[in-house]
């Protein structure tokens, strides 16, 4: 859950595949920018954006008002858990 986020440009290497963003609130500005795609998304409450946050540089522009977003992402470390319990498999009976 993000509240009033204005982020600098970044990628999320800890995310595995996709990131889902669901904004809510009453705000102006705060567009979501997807740098490599050249997109500036002016989102509204109820919009849904899905993108590979581990491969696309993204950030939010300045905003005013009250905005939040629910962000769902897949965790890259889950593959380690399914493979060998992140190194704990020898300790689990």
C-alpha positions as CSV (number, residue, x, y, z in Angstrom):
1,X,0.0,0.0,0.0
2,X,1.4,3.4,-1.0
3,X,0.0,6.6,0.3
4,X,0.9,9.9,-1.5
5,X,3.9,8.3,-3.3
6,X,6.1,10.5,-5.5
7,X,8.9,8.3,-6.5
8,X,12.2,8.7,-8.2
9,X,13.1,6.6,-11.3
10,X,13.8,3.0,-10.3
11,X,13.4,-0.6,-11.2
12,X,12.4,-3.3,-8.7
13,X,14.9,-6.2,-9.1
14,X,13.3,-8.1,-6.2
15,X,10.1,-8.4,-8.3
16,X,9.9,-11.5,-10.4
17,X,7.4,-11.0,-13.3
18,X,4.7,-8.5,-13.0
19,X,3.5,-5.6,-10.9
20,X,-0.1,-4.6,-10.6
21,X,-1.0,-1.0,-9.6
22,X,-4.5,0.0,-8.5
23,X,-4.8,3.7,-7.6
24,X,-7.5,5.3,-5.3
25,X,-8.2,8.7,-3.9
26,X,-8.8,12.2,-5.1
27,X,-5.7,13.9,-6.6
28,X,-4.2,15.8,-9.4
29,X,-0.9,15.0,-11.1
30,X,1.1,12.0,-10.0
31,X,1.2,10.4,-13.4
32,X,2.9,7.0,-13.6
33,X,5.8,7.1,-16.1
34,X,7.2,4.0,-17.8
35,X,10.5,5.3,-19.1
36,X,11.6,2.7,-21.7
37,X,8.1,2.6,-23.2
38,X,7.8,6.4,-23.3
39,X,4.5,6.3,-21.5
40,X,3.0,8.8,-19.1
41,X,-0.1,7.4,-17.6
42,X,-2.7,9.7,-16.1
43,X,-4.5,7.2,-13.9
44,X,-7.9,7.5,-12.3
45,X,-9.4,5.7,-9.4
46,X,-10.3,2.2,-10.5
47,X,-7.7,2.0,-13.3
48,X,-5.4,-1.1,-13.3
49,X,-1.9,-1.0,-14.7
50,X,0.2,-4.2,-15.1
51,X,3.9,-4.0,-16.1
52,X,7.2,-5.8,-15.5
53,X,8.6,-3.6,-12.7
54,X,11.9,-5.5,-12.7
55,X,12.6,-4.5,-16.3
56,X,11.0,-1.1,-16.8
57,X,12.2,2.1,-15.1
58,X,9.2,3.7,-13.5
59,X,8.4,6.7,-11.4
60,X,5.6,9.1,-10.4
61,X,5.4,12.8,-11.1
62,X,4.5,15.4,-8.5
63,X,0.9,15.3,-7.2
64,X,-1.5,17.2,-5.0
65,X,-4.5,15.9,-3.1
66,X,-4.9,12.4,-1.6
67,X,-3.8,9.4,-3.6
68,X,-3.0,5.9,-2.6
69,X,-2.3,2.8,-4.5
70,X,-2.4,-0.9,-3.9
71,X,0.6,-2.5,-5.4
72,X,0.9,-6.2,-6.0
73,X,4.0,-7.8,-7.2
74,X,5.5,-11.3,-7.6
75,X,8.5,-11.9,-5.4
76,X,11.7,-13.1,-7.1
77,X,12.8,-14.9,-3.9
78,X,9.7,-17.3,-4.1
79,X,11.6,-19.4,-6.7
80,X,14.2,-20.0,-4.1
81,X,11.6,-21.1,-1.6
82,X,10.0,-23.6,-4.0
83,X,13.4,-24.9,-5.1
84,X,15.2,-25.4,-1.7
85,X,13.2,-23.5,0.9
86,X,15.8,-20.6,0.5
87,X,18.5,-22.9,1.8
88,X,16.5,-24.4,4.7
89,X,15.3,-27.6,3.0
90,X,17.9,-29.7,4.9
91,X,16.5,-28.5,8.2
92,X,12.8,-29.2,7.4
93,X,11.4,-32.6,8.1
